[in-house]
Structures are given as C-alpha cells and as structure tokens.
Amino acid sequence: MDWLDALILGIVQGLSEYLPISSSGHLEIFKQILGLDLNPDKSLEFSVMLHVATVLSTIVVLWREFVPLVVSFFTFRRDSGFYYVCKILLSCVPVAVVGLLFKDDIAALFEGNLKIVGACLLVTAALLSFAYFYRGKPQASGLPAKTPRDISWRDAFVIGCAQAVAVLPGLSRSGSTIATGILLGDKKEAVARFSFFMVIIPILGEGLLDIKKMFEPSTAMASAGGSEVSLLALIVGFVASFVVGCLACRWMLEIVKKGKLVWFAVYCVAVGLLCLCW
C-alpha cells in the first residue's frame, strides 16, 4: 500500500464512520477497487491507526460534552452525566458480546464478498427510509405527533443491539443506531450524539483486540504474504481519517437535526445495487 491508497482509505473511513453508509462496507469496496492484498500484520496496524483517528475526531468535535461526562463518571457525582455514561456502557454490552465471540468468524465469512456488502447496504437503505417516513413526517391522521423524549435505559440497550447487528459489512453502524433511536421516539440530535459517543468504547476495544492479534504467533506467521504498509502510509491514513472524521461528525449532526437521512438511503440503494452487479 502506498500513501495514495492510504489517503483514499483514510478519507473513506473518516466519512463513512459517521455518515450512515457503512464504514466496513465501503472500506471493503475500496480495497477491491484498489486491488489491495495487505500483509495481515500491517493491515492490523493500519486498522488500529484508523480506529484511533476516529475516536480522536469524535472527542475533538464533542469535547464540550465529552469532558463533563468523563469528570462526572470518574468522580461518581451521580448526576445526569454519570447516568448518561452508564447508559452508554449498557449500550456497549451487546456489541461487546458479538465482538468477543463472533467477530473473527463474521470477518472471515464476509471479507471480500461484495454481494453481502450490497445486500446489507440495501437493508441500511430500508432502515433509513422507514425511520424517515415513520417518524420524520407529520402523522397522516392529523393527530399531533408524540413529543420526542430523552434516551431511556431501555432505548440505550435496544440501540446497542442495533449496533451489535451492524458488525455486518454494509450495515451502517451510525445509520442503524440513529434510525433505531428515531423509531423509538427519541430526540434526533440526542440520538446522533449518543450514537457518536457510544462508538468510542467499541472502537477502542476493537483497536486493543487488533493490537493483541499483532503479537499472536499465527499473525506473525501469516505476515509473510500480502503487501506492506509504509510508515508514511500509516501517517497519511491517520491524518486523513482524523480530519475528514471531524468534518463528517459535524456535518452528520446537522443532517440528523434537519431530518435529511433519506438521501443516504438513496445512495445506499445505488451503491448496494452496484455491489450486487460487480
């Protein structure tokens, strides 16, 4: 992988992690387009760098909300910030179970399979469309719509289950969690922020698992095949993912507030059909 490939993948990761179009699906698509066959050890290093960049972009964009939450949780203030973090931790339980028990099997089963990616993108489009038309427009009966509420404990767990299902490549994590929250009747902007905060723990966890794999004997033995990733490529990928991630995070918050998710459904349909026809 040269620096240009890393730049492209970094931009793709930064955009697709926050926009409801599936980062794992798009990374798989662009690896196919670029014809990349990475050394497993170096691929893990690159994956860790992208994960760290994504976490940092979330913290930078939402730092005004992030810092008080961290202070409340670690000082046990038992205020709204403390319980908000507890809801985030609850939402991470399903994806932690799936990640620890089934992630490698899922990755091995679906890696390089653009048909699966295409089918999951179509599911993402259906979910976004349903959330838009079910909650995004006034009720046809003329009755007043229900007032959006704050995220409850039950909602946090259900949204977490949606995130766990979104480990499938092509099924957008942000799209699944935000659409699920909207369908539950939660406030749109609150759901978007919750979705971006709740991804920090799984991404850090996945990064730690990747670091662990880098030192496993099986990975070291497999590192003989595939192309290498240079230090320049790692740096370029990290910077591109961080900068684009900051922009995409801010953009996505505005998009959710204005209720424009349906246009991403149209995009997911188009890309999903292209994957199926590839």
N, C-alpha and C positions, 0 to 999 in steps of 0.2 A: 504494500500500500504506500503510495506516495502522498505528499502533502495535499495535493488537489483532491484525491479521494477522501482524505481525512476531513478536508474543508467541507466537501459536499455532505458527508455523513454527519458531521457536526451540526451543520445547518438543518439537516433533516431531523436530527434528534431534538434540537432546540425548538423547532417549530411544532413537530408532531407530538411532543410530550405534553404540551398544553392545549393545542388545538385538538378537537375531537375527531382525529383522523387516524389514530393508532401509530405510536412511535415504533413498536416492534414490527408491525406490518410494513411500514414504509422503509425501515432500515433493511428488511429482508428484500423488498422490491429493488432498492437502490444497490444492494450488494449483487443482486442478479444482473442489473443493468450494467454495473461497472465491472462485472466479471471477477469479483474478489473471492479468493480462496485463501483465507487468512490462516497463519500459523495459530493453533489453538491457544498456546500460551500468550502470544502477542495480542490475539483477539480479546482475551480476558483483560489484559492491561488497558486496551483501548476502551473496552466496555466500562471498566472502573472509572476511567477519566471522564467519560461522558456522563456517568451517573453522578459523580462529584460535581461536575459543572451544572447539572440540572438542579441539584439540591441547593447549590450556592445561588443560582438565579432566583429560585423561589424565596430564599431568605432575604436576598437583596431587595426584591420588589416589595415584599410584605414585611419588611423589617420592623415597621412601626407596630404591627400587630404581633409579630413573632417574639420580639424581646419581652414584652409584658407577659406573654403566655409562658415563656421559659421561666421568668422570675416567679410567677405565681405558682407554677408546678413544683419547682425545686425548693421553694420556701414554704410549701404546704399552707398557702393562705386560705384555702377552701373558699375562694371567691369564684366568680363566673369563669375567669381564665383557667383556674385549676380544673374545674369540671369540664371545660372545653377540651383541654388536653386529654383528660380521661376518656372523653368521647372519641377523640382521635385514636387513642390507644385501643379502644374497643373495636373501632372500625378496622384496625390492622390485624385483628385476630384471624379472620377468615383467610386473608391473603398470606399470612404467615404459615398457616397450616398447609395451604396449597403449595406455597413456595418451598417449604422444607420437605414435603412428602412427594410432590408430583412434578416440580418444575423441570427437572432434568428429563423426565420421561416425555413431558409435553414438548420441550425444545427439540428432543431427538425425533419425535414423531412428526412435527410440523416444520422443522427447519428446511428451507429450500422449496417448500410446497406452496406455490403461489395460488393454487386452487383453493386451499384452505384460507389463505390470506384474503382472497377475493370474496369467498363466501362470508367470512367474518366481517369484512367491510360492508357488505350488504346488510348484515344484521345490525351493525352500528348505524347505518343509514335509517333502517326501520325504527330503531330505538329513538334516535334523534327526532325523526318525523312524528312519531307517536307522542313524544313529550311536548313537541311544539304545538301540535293540533289539539292535544288533550288539555294542556294547561296554558298554552301561550295565547289563546284567543278567548274572547268573551263567550259565555255559555249560550248555545243556540236557543235554549228555552227562555231566555230573557231574565232568568233568575240571577241574583247577584252571585258572583263567584266567591269561593271561600277565600278568606284572607290568608295569605302565605304566613307560615309560622316559622319559629326558630327550629333548629335541628334537635330532635329529641334523642334519647338513648336508643330507642327502637330504630329511629331513622338512621342513626350512626351505624348500627350493626347491619341494617339492610344495605346501606350504601357501601359498607365494607364487603358484603357478599358480592355486590356488583363488581367491585374492584378485583376480587378474587377470580371471578369468571373471566375478567378481562386480561388474564395472563395469556389467553389465546392470541396469537399474532393476527392482527387485523381487527380485533375487537378493541376499540379505543377505551383506555382506562379513564381518561378525563370525560369522554363522551358518555360512558356507561354510568359513572358516578354522578355527574351533573344531571343527566337525564333522569336517573333514578330519584335523586333528591327533588327535582321539579315535579315528577309524577307523585311523589309522596306529599306534595303540597308545601314544601319548604321554600323560603325566600331564595330567589335566583342568585343574587350576589353572594348571599351567605353560603349557599351550596358550592359556588365556584371557589370561594376562599377555603372552605372546608376541604374540598377536593384537592386543592393545591397543597394544603398543609398535610393532609393525610398521606400524600405520596412520599414525604420526606423519609419516614421510617422504613417503608418497603424498599425504597431506592438505596438507602444506606445499608439495609440488611442484604440486599442483592449484591451490593458492592463488596461487603465483607465476605459473602459466600464466594464471590469471584476471586477475591484475594486468597482465600483458603484453597481454592482449586488450583491457583497458580503454583502452589507449593506441594501439590499432591504428585506422587510418582507417576500416576497414569497420565497426567497432563504433561509432565516433563518428557515422558517417553513419546507422546504424540506430537511434541513440538518440532519434530524434525520435518514435518510436512507443512505445506502452505507458505504463503508469502509473509515476509516480515513487516513490522510496523516500526518506522524510524522514530527517533525522539522528536524530530521536527513535526512528524505527522501527529504524534500524541499531543504536542503543544497546540498545533493548529486546530485539531479536533476539539480540544478542551475549550479554547478561546471562542471558537465559532459557536459551540453549543451553549456556552455561558451567555454570550452577547445576544444571540438570537433568542435564547430562552427568556431573558429579561424582557425583550420586546414582545414576545409571544404571550407571556404571562399577563402583562399589562393589557395587551390587545384582547385577550380572551375574557378578562374581567369586564371590559366594556361591551364585548359582544354578548355575553350572557345577560348583562343588565338590560340590553336593548332587545333581547329575545330573538337573535338572528341565527340560531343554531341550525335552522332548517337548510340554510345554504350549504353547510358542511355535509348534510345528508345527501344533497345532490352531488357533491364532489365525491363522497364515498361510493355512491352508486356507480359513477363514471369509472373511478379507479378500480372498484371491485369487478366490474364487467371486463375491464381491460386485463386484469389479472387472470380471470377465468378463460379469456381468449388467448393468453400469452403462448 
